[in-house]
Amino acid sequence: MTRTLSLITPSGRLTLGNLLGALRPMAARQEDAFYGLSDLHAMTTAHDPALLRDRTSEMATLLLAVGLDRATLFRQSRVRTHAQLAYLLECTAHTGELNRMIQFKEKGRGVASTRVSLYTYPVLMAADILLYRPSVVPVGDDQRQHVELTRDLAIRFNAAYGEVFTVPSIATPAAGARVMDLADPTRKMSKSADAAGSIFLLDSPDVVRRKVARAVTDSETGPAAVRADRAAKPGVTNLLDILGACGGEAEGITTYGALKKAVTDAVVAELEPIRKRYDDLAADPAHVTDVFAAGAARCREVTAPVLAAAEAAIGLA
């Protein structure tokens, strides 16, 4: 069985897009699966410590609320091997390849200075992956460059110090539901707390209704207006995608008002059991803490031999 590894950064609040595009597929694949909260990655840009704690706690509870109860759940910062291996890989990486990382360039554009951790973030991501020795890493286009770096670092380390790491191959995962921002359907729904076009998993039905009511459509009228055309009608197409992903039916809908009502009803129905389960779990925070503590212990057990082998190979043991 192929091991599955996925980390989510608690840099915001989980959205409907995260649910349909990532969490739902994760819930369907939980055997030998390690799903983590990459709280160390959340510190690569300016952050509020109290907010980071709150977002991490909320996200941990939500992972259980959406049904991730059979996978190994953990917080990255509670598994010290991640940071320890990252330093060994920093001693293997070159500045030239980090200079080429697209996300570092994009986040640093127009900014007077950036944190060193933003520059070295791809190396920590490589450590996240290599510690679990997956043979295949499913990755979207936005992270492909980082996984290619992971492969390069593993090959270079193995060649210089001995065979320690499994060099993972890259796989393009089956496309999950593509959910775009309601206010700007040309970009993905954002976890940012001030994203007016994002539906968050804990939004109340009234909030969902207001956000969908304000969703961008277009000026076309008539019975053919409600149709999918991503290039010409991105807003309407996004609403139709959301409706279908949430189990709704578009047949017979001919007006944008009716479409938005159907989307609202479908989204509220999708989120209701998650919100209820979240409330139950939030009333028993010790349970969530115990689940993640057990997950971290399991991760330490799995990753310690990999770190020990890397330390021995590089000359530290």
C-alpha positions, 0 to 999 in steps of 0.5 A: 500500500502506498503511504500518503502524506499531506500537510495543511498550513494553518495560515488562515481558516479552512474553506469550502474549497479546502473541503471539496478539493483536498479534505474530502479526498483525504478522508477517502484515503486514510490507511497508512496516511499521515496528515499534518498541520504545518504550523512551522510553515505558518511562520515564514511571514509575519504572524500573530502568535495568539492567532496562530495558536487559535487557527491551529486549534480550530484546524485540528478540530476541523480535521476530525470534524470532516472525518479524518479519524483513522489517519495519523494526525499531527502538528509539524512542530510536535515532531522535532525530526522535521526541523532537525532533518531540515538543517541537514538538508540545508547543508545539502541545498545550494543558494542558486536553486533556492533563488529560483523558487517561484513562491519565494519570488512572488511573496517577496515581490514589493516587500522591503525584506522577507524572513529567512524562513521563507527562503528556506521553506522549500528545504523544510518541505523536503524534510517533511516529505523525505522523513516518511519515505513515500515512493510517490508524492501527489502534487499540484502545479503550485508545489511541483517545483518544491517536490522537484527540489526534494528529489534533487536534495535526496539524490545529492545527499544519497550520492554524497553520503550514502543511500538514506532517502527514498527518491519519490516520484511525482504524480499528478493527483486526480483533480478535486472539485475546483472552487474559486473565489465568489467575488473574484472567480479567476482565483482560488478561494482563499483561507485569508480571514478577510477574503469576502469571496471565501466560504469558511467551514464554520460559517453560519447558514446566514453568512453563507447565504449573504456570501453566495447572494453577493457572488459575481455572475454576469449581465446575461439574461434568458433561459440559456444564461445559467450554463458552464463556460469557464472562459466567458462565464467564470462566476456562473461556472464556479457556482455550478461547480460548487452546486454539483460538488455539494450534491445539488442539481442544476437541471431546470434552473434558468435564473441566477437568483434560483442558482444562488438559492440552490447553491446556498441550500446545497452548501448549508446542507454540506456544512451542517454536519461538519459544524455540528461535529465541530461543536461536539469536539470543541466541547471536549478539547482534551480528545482532540489534544489526545488524538494529535498527541498520539499522532505525533508519537507515531510520527516520531516513531516512524521518522526517528530511524530516517533522521538517525540514518541521515545523521550517521551518514553525514558524520554526526553519529 
